[in-house]
Amino acid sequence: MRVFVTGATGFVGSAVTRELLDAGHEVVGLARSDRSVEALKAAGAQVHRGDLTDLDSLRRGAQGADGVAHLAFIHDFTNLGASGVADLKAIEAVGEVLEGTGKPFVVTSGLLTAPGRVGTEEDPADPGSPGHHRLASEGATLALAERGVSASVLRLPPSVHGEGDIGFVPMFIGHARDKGVSAMVGDGSNRWAAVHRLDAARLFRLAVEAAPAGVRLHAIGDEGVPFHEIAETIGRGLDVPVASVAPEKATDHFGWLGRFAAIDMRASAARTRELLGWQPEHTALLPDLEAGHYFKTS
């Protein structure tokens, strides 16, 4: 299968590229920089120049593919609303090309279930989710299933971890290093779902190959890791104390990260495992943190 992959050189996307290639598929990766071009060539993938805002380029990439995996996203935390709009436009552009073809279109989403409970694949996107900027994209993707596209949504949890992680966990580590304290909000009993990037990559491949149209998939390894355990592991890794921050002081201490330090985002992947036979096999979040690579400095 010839698969067009957006975000093909990112933290998760590069693992998806490798997973697809190792399974015998052709990968055509979207590249907006010379560095991305070289990374794709080194991996053995083909190159398609363009970016997420170049809708004509996205249409051309999808036109020549047997399926599409969409992982690119503009992670501008100062204006996630605009990032969500750009994502929606990209999905609509690819959807126009794939309409009526029956080809697979796997779209990345956040864990858009309601906070404070164990979310499932059957749960619709919740406006109260911290990832609400992706709501329209998820809806547009699922709607394509009614227009002759084998479209599916693959939800990623707050932590997709592994060597090279550039997400929330290393941000909290950097913050703790700067502050000299590893903090949590309240007693840190809120929980984060998590998955290893290599397990997530395998699920993307399985989804491209066999996901039914119109389904939501959950890439969940850890259903819910207590945040106080994350903070404590960071404290040990940096040899700094662990402290509690009152909820009303979370923004004062963490800045914009305060909202994410306080979220309770638990989720199950039972339906995903049943549908695709996917099982997480790689290191869970806390052992991955304890391995030490998160605390190396260049």
Secondary structure, 3 states (H helix, E strand, C coil): CEEEEECCCCHHHHHHHHHHHHCCCEEEEEECCHHHHHHHHHHCCEEEECCCCCHHHHHHHHHCCCEEEECCCCCCCCCHHHHHHHHHHHHHHHHHHHCCCCCEEEEEEECCCCCCCEECCCCCCCCCCCCHHHHHHHHHHHHHHHHCCEEEEEEECCEEECCCCCCHHHHHHHHHHHHCCEEEECCCCCEEEEEEHHHHHHHHHHHHHHCCCCEEEECCCEEEEEHHHHHHHHHHHHCCCEEEECHHHHHHHHHHHHHHHHCCEEECCHHHHHHHCCCCCCCCHHHHHHCCHHHCCC
